[in-house]
Amino acid sequence: MAQFAGDVGGIPVMFTIDNFGAFGRVNWIALGSEEDVDNSLDVLGTSADYVQRLGQTADLFIPGSGNRMPAYRAA
């Protein structure tokens, strides 16, 4: 799914799991500028294939348990 999201959205996406903290926590990390990430989310939101694939994952996640958080690299 990360590969598909990256291909459709146009920026690299990584899928990772935590080795500590909440059990079963996963992360989707998109690499790009703030503008690139916003554009990618816009494209993904209008992609019928992406929305269909998301619908197939409904049983894998707890509704309302996700959050979005920007992270910035300090130069």
Phi and psi restraints in degrees (range 20) as a CNS / XPLOR table:
assign (resid 1 and name C) (resid 2 and name N)
       (resid 2 and name CA) (resid 2 and name C) 1.0 -62.2 20.0 2
assign (resid 2 and name N) (resid 2 and name CA)
       (resid 2 and name C) (resid 3 and name N) 1.0 -42.7 20.0 2
assign (resid 2 and name C) (resid 3 and name N)
       (resid 3 and name CA) (resid 3 and name C) 1.0 -62.2 20.0 2
assign (resid 3 and name N) (resid 3 and name CA)
       (resid 3 and name C) (resid 4 and name N) 1.0 -44.6 20.0 2
assign (resid 3 and name C) (resid 4 and name N)
       (resid 4 and name CA) (resid 4 and name C) 1.0 -62.6 20.0 2
assign (resid 4 and name N) (resid 4 and name CA)
       (resid 4 and name C) (resid 5 and name N) 1.0 -46.1 20.0 2
assign (resid 4 and name C) (resid 5 and name N)
       (resid 5 and name CA) (resid 5 and name C) 1.0 -61.5 20.0 2
assign (resid 5 and name N) (resid 5 and name CA)
       (resid 5 and name C) (resid 6 and name N) 1.0 -39.8 20.0 2
assign (resid 5 and name C) (resid 6 and name N)
       (resid 6 and name CA) (resid 6 and name C) 1.0 -65.6 20.0 2
assign (resid 6 and name N) (resid 6 and name CA)
       (resid 6 and name C) (resid 7 and name N) 1.0 -41.2 20.0 2
assign (resid 6 and name C) (resid 7 and name N)
       (resid 7 and name CA) (resid 7 and name C) 1.0 -65.5 20.0 2
assign (resid 7 and name N) (resid 7 and name CA)
       (resid 7 and name C) (resid 8 and name N) 1.0 -45.4 20.0 2
assign (resid 7 and name C) (resid 8 and name N)
       (resid 8 and name CA) (resid 8 and name C) 1.0 -72.1 20.0 2
assign (resid 8 and name N) (resid 8 and name CA)
       (resid 8 and name C) (resid 9 and name N) 1.0 -44.0 20.0 2
assign (resid 8 and name C) (resid 9 and name N)
       (resid 9 and name CA) (resid 9 and name C) 1.0 -79.6 20.0 2
assign (resid 9 and name N) (resid 9 and name CA)
       (resid 9 and name C) (resid 10 and name N) 1.0 -18.0 20.0 2
assign (resid 9 and name C) (resid 10 and name N)
       (resid 10 and name CA) (resid 10 and name C) 1.0 86.1 20.0 2
assign (resid 10 and name N) (resid 10 and name CA)
       (resid 10 and name C) (resid 11 and name N) 1.0 7.9 20.0 2
assign (resid 10 and name C) (resid 11 and name N)
       (resid 11 and name CA) (resid 11 and name C) 1.0 -135.3 20.0 2
assign (resid 11 and name N) (resid 11 and name CA)
       (resid 11 and name C) (resid 12 and name N) 1.0 152.7 20.0 2
assign (resid 11 and name C) (resid 12 and name N)
       (resid 12 and name CA) (resid 12 and name C) 1.0 -63.5 20.0 2
assign (resid 12 and name N) (resid 12 and name CA)
       (resid 12 and name C) (resid 13 and name N) 1.0 140.7 20.0 2
assign (resid 12 and name C) (resid 13 and name N)
       (resid 13 and name CA) (resid 13 and name C) 1.0 -129.7 20.0 2
assign (resid 13 and name N) (resid 13 and name CA)
       (resid 13 and name C) (resid 14 and name N) 1.0 132.6 20.0 2
assign (resid 13 and name C) (resid 14 and name N)
       (resid 14 and name CA) (resid 14 and name C) 1.0 -113.0 20.0 2
assign (resid 14 and name N) (resid 14 and name CA)
       (resid 14 and name C) (resid 15 and name N) 1.0 145.3 20.0 2
assign (resid 14 and name C) (resid 15 and name N)
       (resid 15 and name CA) (resid 15 and name C) 1.0 -114.4 20.0 2
assign (resid 15 and name N) (resid 15 and name CA)
       (resid 15 and name C) (resid 16 and name N) 1.0 123.1 20.0 2
assign (resid 15 and name C) (resid 16 and name N)
       (resid 16 and name CA) (resid 16 and name C) 1.0 -131.1 20.0 2
assign (resid 16 and name N) (resid 16 and name CA)
       (resid 16 and name C) (resid 17 and name N) 1.0 164.4 20.0 2
assign (resid 16 and name C) (resid 17 and name N)
       (resid 17 and name CA) (resid 17 and name C) 1.0 -121.5 20.0 2
assign (resid 17 and name N) (resid 17 and name CA)
       (resid 17 and name C) (resid 18 and name N) 1.0 152.9 20.0 2
assign (resid 17 and name C) (resid 18 and name N)
       (resid 18 and name CA) (resid 18 and name C) 1.0 -85.1 20.0 2
assign (resid 18 and name N) (resid 18 and name CA)
       (resid 18 and name C) (resid 19 and name N) 1.0 142.1 20.0 2
assign (resid 18 and name C) (resid 19 and name N)
       (resid 19 and name CA) (resid 19 and name C) 1.0 -95.5 20.0 2
assign (resid 19 and name N) (resid 19 and name CA)
       (resid 19 and name C) (resid 20 and name N) 1.0 -3.0 20.0 2
assign (resid 19 and name C) (resid 20 and name N)
       (resid 20 and name CA) (resid 20 and name C) 1.0 -148.6 20.0 2
assign (resid 20 and name N) (resid 20 and name CA)
       (resid 20 and name C) (resid 21 and name N) 1.0 171.5 20.0 2
assign (resid 20 and name C) (resid 21 and name N)
       (resid 21 and name CA) (resid 21 and name C) 1.0 83.9 20.0 2
assign (resid 21 and name N) (resid 21 and name CA)
       (resid 21 and name C) (resid 22 and name N) 1.0 -148.9 20.0 2
assign (resid 21 and name C) (resid 22 and name N)
       (resid 22 and name CA) (resid 22 and name C) 1.0 -61.7 20.0 2
assign (resid 22 and name N) (resid 22 and name CA)
       (resid 22 and name C) (resid 23 and name N) 1.0 131.5 20.0 2
assign (resid 22 and name C) (resid 23 and name N)
       (resid 23 and name CA) (resid 23 and name C) 1.0 -63.3 20.0 2
assign (resid 23 and name N) (resid 23 and name CA)
       (resid 23 and name C) (resid 24 and name N) 1.0 131.7 20.0 2
assign (resid 23 and name C) (resid 24 and name N)
       (resid 24 and name CA) (resid 24 and name C) 1.0 82.6 20.0 2
assign (resid 24 and name N) (resid 24 and name CA)
       (resid 24 and name C) (resid 25 and name N) 1.0 7.7 20.0 2
assign (resid 24 and name C) (resid 25 and name N)
       (resid 25 and name CA) (resid 25 and name C) 1.0 -70.7 20.0 2
assign (resid 25 and name N) (resid 25 and name CA)
       (resid 25 and name C) (resid 26 and name N) 1.0 135.2 20.0 2
assign (resid 25 and name C) (resid 26 and name N)
       (resid 26 and name CA) (resid 26 and name C) 1.0 -123.4 20.0 2
assign (resid 26 and name N) (resid 26 and name CA)
       (resid 26 and name C) (resid 27 and name N) 1.0 159.1 20.0 2
assign (resid 26 and name C) (resid 27 and name N)
       (resid 27 and name CA) (resid 27 and name C) 1.0 -133.0 20.0 2
assign (resid 27 and name N) (resid 27 and name CA)
       (resid 27 and name C) (resid 28 and name N) 1.0 140.1 20.0 2
assign (resid 27 and name C) (resid 28 and name N)
       (resid 28 and name CA) (resid 28 and name C) 1.0 -113.1 20.0 2
assign (resid 28 and name N) (resid 28 and name CA)
       (resid 28 and name C) (resid 29 and name N) 1.0 118.0 20.0 2
assign (resid 28 and name C) (resid 29 and name N)
       (resid 29 and name CA) (resid 29 and name C) 1.0 -116.8 20.0 2
assign (resid 29 and name N) (resid 29 and name CA)
       (resid 29 and name C) (resid 30 and name N) 1.0 118.2 20.0 2
assign (resid 29 and name C) (resid 30 and name N)
       (resid 30 and name CA) (resid 30 and name C) 1.0 -103.0 20.0 2
assign (resid 30 and name N) (resid 30 and name CA)
       (resid 30 and name C) (resid 31 and name N) 1.0 130.3 20.0 2
assign (resid 30 and name C) (resid 31 and name N)
       (resid 31 and name CA) (resid 31 and name C) 1.0 -103.5 20.0 2
assign (resid 31 and name N) (resid 31 and name CA)
       (resid 31 and name C) (resid 32 and name N) 1.0 113.6 20.0 2
assign (resid 31 and name C) (resid 32 and name N)
       (resid 32 and name CA) (resid 32 and name C) 1.0 174.7 20.0 2
assign (resid 32 and name N) (resid 32 and name CA)
       (resid 32 and name C) (resid 33 and name N) 1.0 176.4 20.0 2
assign (resid 32 and name C) (resid 33 and name N)
       (resid 33 and name CA) (resid 33 and name C) 1.0 -70.3 20.0 2
assign (resid 33 and name N) (resid 33 and name CA)
       (resid 33 and name C) (resid 34 and name N) 1.0 167.4 20.0 2
assign (resid 33 and name C) (resid 34 and name N)
       (resid 34 and name CA) (resid 34 and name C) 1.0 -57.4 20.0 2
assign (resid 34 and name N) (resid 34 and name CA)
       (resid 34 and name C) (resid 35 and name N) 1.0 -41.9 20.0 2
assign (resid 34 and name C) (resid 35 and name N)
       (resid 35 and name CA) (resid 35 and name C) 1.0 -65.1 20.0 2
assign (resid 35 and name N) (resid 35 and name CA)
       (resid 35 and name C) (resid 36 and name N) 1.0 -42.2 20.0 2
assign (resid 35 and name C) (resid 36 and name N)
       (resid 36 and name CA) (resid 36 and name C) 1.0 -61.3 20.0 2
assign (resid 36 and name N) (resid 36 and name CA)
       (resid 36 and name C) (resid 37 and name N) 1.0 -43.2 20.0 2
assign (resid 36 and name C) (resid 37 and name N)
       (resid 37 and name CA) (resid 37 and name C) 1.0 -65.9 20.0 2
assign (resid 37 and name N) (resid 37 and name CA)
       (resid 37 and name C) (resid 38 and name N) 1.0 -44.3 20.0 2
assign (resid 37 and name C) (resid 38 and name N)
       (resid 38 and name CA) (resid 38 and name C) 1.0 -59.8 20.0 2
assign (resid 38 and name N) (resid 38 and name CA)
       (resid 38 and name C) (resid 39 and name N) 1.0 -45.0 20.0 2
assign (resid 38 and name C) (resid 39 and name N)
       (resid 39 and name CA) (resid 39 and name C) 1.0 -63.0 20.0 2
assign (resid 39 and name N) (resid 39 and name CA)
       (resid 39 and name C) (resid 40 and name N) 1.0 -40.5 20.0 2
assign (resid 39 and name C) (resid 40 and name N)
       (resid 40 and name CA) (resid 40 and name C) 1.0 -63.0 20.0 2
assign (resid 40 and name N) (resid 40 and name CA)
       (resid 40 and name C) (resid 41 and name N) 1.0 -43.4 20.0 2
assign (resid 40 and name C) (resid 41 and name N)
       (resid 41 and name CA) (resid 41 and name C) 1.0 -63.8 20.0 2
assign (resid 41 and name N) (resid 41 and name CA)
       (resid 41 and name C) (resid 42 and name N) 1.0 -37.1 20.0 2
assign (resid 41 and name C) (resid 42 and name N)
       (resid 42 and name CA) (resid 42 and name C) 1.0 -63.0 20.0 2
assign (resid 42 and name N) (resid 42 and name CA)
       (resid 42 and name C) (resid 43 and name N) 1.0 -45.3 20.0 2
assign (resid 42 and name C) (resid 43 and name N)
       (resid 43 and name CA) (resid 43 and name C) 1.0 -64.7 20.0 2
assign (resid 43 and name N) (resid 43 and name CA)
       (resid 43 and name C) (resid 44 and name N) 1.0 -44.4 20.0 2
assign (resid 43 and name C) (resid 44 and name N)
       (resid 44 and name CA) (resid 44 and name C) 1.0 -63.1 20.0 2
assign (resid 44 and name N) (resid 44 and name CA)
       (resid 44 and name C) (resid 45 and name N) 1.0 -38.6 20.0 2
assign (resid 44 and name C) (resid 45 and name N)
       (resid 45 and name CA) (resid 45 and name C) 1.0 -66.0 20.0 2
assign (resid 45 and name N) (resid 45 and name CA)
       (resid 45 and name C) (resid 46 and name N) 1.0 -21.1 20.0 2
assign (resid 45 and name C) (resid 46 and name N)
       (resid 46 and name CA) (resid 46 and name C) 1.0 -104.9 20.0 2
assign (resid 46 and name N) (resid 46 and name CA)
       (resid 46 and name C) (resid 47 and name N) 1.0 3.1 20.0 2
assign (resid 46 and name C) (resid 47 and name N)
       (resid 47 and name CA) (resid 47 and name C) 1.0 -88.0 20.0 2
assign (resid 47 and name N) (resid 47 and name CA)
       (resid 47 and name C) (resid 48 and name N) 1.0 114.3 20.0 2
assign (resid 47 and name C) (resid 48 and name N)
       (resid 48 and name CA) (resid 48 and name C) 1.0 -60.6 20.0 2
assign (resid 48 and name N) (resid 48 and name CA)
       (resid 48 and name C) (resid 49 and name N) 1.0 -38.9 20.0 2
assign (resid 48 and name C) (resid 49 and name N)
       (resid 49 and name CA) (resid 49 and name C) 1.0 -63.3 20.0 2
assign (resid 49 and name N) (resid 49 and name CA)
       (resid 49 and name C) (resid 50 and name N) 1.0 -42.4 20.0 2
assign (resid 49 and name C) (resid 50 and name N)
       (resid 50 and name CA) (resid 50 and name C) 1.0 -65.5 20.0 2
assign (resid 50 and name N) (resid 50 and name CA)
       (resid 50 and name C) (resid 51 and name N) 1.0 -46.5 20.0 2
assign (resid 50 and name C) (resid 51 and name N)
       (resid 51 and name CA) (resid 51 and name C) 1.0 -61.9 20.0 2
assign (resid 51 and name N) (resid 51 and name CA)
       (resid 51 and name C) (resid 52 and name N) 1.0 -40.2 20.0 2
assign (resid 51 and name C) (resid 52 and name N)
       (resid 52 and name CA) (resid 52 and name C) 1.0 -62.7 20.0 2
assign (resid 52 and name N) (resid 52 and name CA)
       (resid 52 and name C) (resid 53 and name N) 1.0 -45.0 20.0 2
assign (resid 52 and name C) (resid 53 and name N)
       (resid 53 and name CA) (resid 53 and name C) 1.0 -63.6 20.0 2
assign (resid 53 and name N) (resid 53 and name CA)
       (resid 53 and name C) (resid 54 and name N) 1.0 -39.1 20.0 2
assign (resid 53 and name C) (resid 54 and name N)
       (resid 54 and name CA) (resid 54 and name C) 1.0 -60.8 20.0 2
assign (resid 54 and name N) (resid 54 and name CA)
       (resid 54 and name C) (resid 55 and name N) 1.0 -39.5 20.0 2
assign (resid 54 and name C) (resid 55 and name N)
       (resid 55 and name CA) (resid 55 and name C) 1.0 -60.9 20.0 2
assign (resid 55 and name N) (resid 55 and name CA)
       (resid 55 and name C) (resid 56 and name N) 1.0 -26.7 20.0 2
assign (resid 55 and name C) (resid 56 and name N)
       (resid 56 and name CA) (resid 56 and name C) 1.0 -79.9 20.0 2
assign (resid 56 and name N) (resid 56 and name CA)
       (resid 56 and name C) (resid 57 and name N) 1.0 -7.3 20.0 2
assign (resid 56 and name C) (resid 57 and name N)
       (resid 57 and name CA) (resid 57 and name C) 1.0 -104.5 20.0 2
assign (resid 57 and name N) (resid 57 and name CA)
       (resid 57 and name C) (resid 58 and name N) 1.0 8.4 20.0 2
assign (resid 57 and name C) (resid 58 and name N)
       (resid 58 and name CA) (resid 58 and name C) 1.0 -55.1 20.0 2
assign (resid 58 and name N) (resid 58 and name CA)
       (resid 58 and name C) (resid 59 and name N) 1.0 -35.7 20.0 2
assign (resid 58 and name C) (resid 59 and name N)
       (resid 59 and name CA) (resid 59 and name C) 1.0 -80.3 20.0 2
assign (resid 59 and name N) (resid 59 and name CA)
       (resid 59 and name C) (resid 60 and name N) 1.0 -5.1 20.0 2
assign (resid 59 and name C) (resid 60 and name N)
       (resid 60 and name CA) (resid 60 and name C) 1.0 -90.8 20.0 2
assign (resid 60 and name N) (resid 60 and name CA)
       (resid 60 and name C) (resid 61 and name N) 1.0 -16.6 20.0 2
assign (resid 60 and name C) (resid 61 and name N)
       (resid 61 and name CA) (resid 61 and name C) 1.0 -129.0 20.0 2
assign (resid 61 and name N) (resid 61 and name CA)
       (resid 61 and name C) (resid 62 and name N) 1.0 152.4 20.0 2
assign (resid 61 and name C) (resid 62 and name N)
       (resid 62 and name CA) (resid 62 and name C) 1.0 -84.3 20.0 2
assign (resid 62 and name N) (resid 62 and name CA)
       (resid 62 and name C) (resid 63 and name N) 1.0 121.9 20.0 2
assign (resid 62 and name C) (resid 63 and name N)
       (resid 63 and name CA) (resid 63 and name C) 1.0 -55.2 20.0 2
assign (resid 63 and name N) (resid 63 and name CA)
       (resid 63 and name C) (resid 64 and name N) 1.0 135.4 20.0 2
assign (resid 63 and name C) (resid 64 and name N)
       (resid 64 and name CA) (resid 64 and name C) 1.0 79.1 20.0 2
assign (resid 64 and name N) (resid 64 and name CA)
       (resid 64 and name C) (resid 65 and name N) 1.0 4.7 20.0 2
assign (resid 64 and name C) (resid 65 and name N)
       (resid 65 and name CA) (resid 65 and name C) 1.0 -92.2 20.0 2
assign (resid 65 and name N) (resid 65 and name CA)
       (resid 65 and name C) (resid 66 and name N) 1.0 -7.0 20.0 2
assign (resid 65 and name C) (resid 66 and name N)
       (resid 66 and name CA) (resid 66 and name C) 1.0 -88.9 20.0 2
assign (resid 66 and name N) (resid 66 and name CA)
       (resid 66 and name C) (resid 67 and name N) 1.0 162.4 20.0 2
assign (resid 66 and name C) (resid 67 and name N)
       (resid 67 and name CA) (resid 67 and name C) 1.0 -151.5 20.0 2
assign (resid 67 and name N) (resid 67 and name CA)
       (resid 67 and name C) (resid 68 and name N) 1.0 157.3 20.0 2
assign (resid 67 and name C) (resid 68 and name N)
       (resid 68 and name CA) (resid 68 and name C) 1.0 -111.3 20.0 2
assign (resid 68 and name N) (resid 68 and name CA)
       (resid 68 and name C) (resid 69 and name N) 1.0 137.3 20.0 2
assign (resid 68 and name C) (resid 69 and name N)
       (resid 69 and name CA) (resid 69 and name C) 1.0 -144.5 20.0 2
assign (resid 69 and name N) (resid 69 and name CA)
       (resid 69 and name C) (resid 70 and name N) 1.0 121.3 20.0 2
assign (resid 69 and name C) (resid 70 and name N)
       (resid 70 and name CA) (resid 70 and name C) 1.0 -76.7 20.0 2
assign (resid 70 and name N) (resid 70 and name CA)
       (resid 70 and name C) (resid 71 and name N) 1.0 146.6 20.0 2
assign (resid 70 and name C) (resid 71 and name N)
       (resid 71 and name CA) (resid 71 and name C) 1.0 -131.0 20.0 2
assign (resid 71 and name N) (resid 71 and name CA)
       (resid 71 and name C) (resid 72 and name N) 1.0 139.8 20.0 2
assign (resid 71 and name C) (resid 72 and name N)
       (resid 72 and name CA) (resid 72 and name C) 1.0 -123.4 20.0 2
assign (resid 72 and name N) (resid 72 and name CA)
       (resid 72 and name C) (resid 73 and name N) 1.0 143.9 20.0 2
assign (resid 72 and name C) (resid 73 and name N)
       (resid 73 and name CA) (resid 73 and name C) 1.0 -91.5 20.0 2
assign (resid 73 and name N) (resid 73 and name CA)
       (resid 73 and name C) (resid 74 and name N) 1.0 129.3 20.0 2
assign (resid 73 and name C) (resid 74 and name N)
       (resid 74 and name CA) (resid 74 and name C) 1.0 -85.2 20.0 2
assign (resid 74 and name N) (resid 74 and name CA)
       (resid 74 and name C) (resid 75 and name N) 1.0 128.5 20.0 2
